């Protein structure tokens, strides 16, 4: 995901299977665009930390298949383009 334009990993280590991404723009519209594609993109951290409006929390577990993760990454790149 870090190779996507404007996206960076917020912290150097993930917590369990979760990680925060700074999208470089407001997260709400990005998550809505992903939802329109049938993808739950993560949780907007501004819901709990108003100052973190550009960040989302993403969880990846062993129940997700590589194809699902590839679809997520492709959709995110498309939304952020």
N, C-alpha and C positions, 0 to 999 in steps of 0.2 A: 504494500500500500504506500510505502514511503516514496516509491518512484512516481506516484501519481502527482500531478501538478499541485503544489501548495500543501500537500499532506505531509505531516511529520509525526513520528511517534513522540508522544508527550513525555514519556519516561523511558529510561534505558532498559527497564526490565518489566515483564508482564507480571501480573498478580494472578496466580493460578492459571486460568485460561482467559483472563480478561486483560484488555489493554486500552489505554486512552489514546485517541487520535486528535490532533489539532488539524482541522480541515482548512485553516487559513481563510475561512469565511464562516458566516453564521450557519450553525448546524441545522436549525429547524427546516429551512427550505430544502437542504440536501436530503434530510431524512424523509421529507414529504415526497420528493421526487423518487427516491428509492422505493417508498411504499407504493407509489403509483405503478411501479414495475413489479410489484408483488414481493418486495424484499424488505424485511424488517432490518434496517441498517444499524441499529444500536440505540443507545439512550443518550439523549442530549443532556450533557452534564449541567447545563444552565438550569435545569429543573431543580437541582439541589444546590448548585453554586452559580448564582446569577452572573458572576464575573467571568465564567467560563463558557461564553456563548458560542465559541467556535469549536468546542470539543465534544466528542462523543465517546461513550464507553462501548466497546465491542467485546463479545464473548465468543470464543471458538472452542467447541468441545469435540470429543471423539465421535459423537453421533453425526457430525457433519461430514459429508463426503467431499473429496477433492473437487468434483464438478460443481458442487454447491458453493464452495469457497471461490472457485474461479469465476462463477457467475456473479458473486458479490463484488469481487474486485473489478470485473469488467463493467458492471453497472455503476460502481462508484466512479471509475475513470470517466465514463460517459457523462455522468451527472456533473462532475467537476470540470469537464472540458470547456 
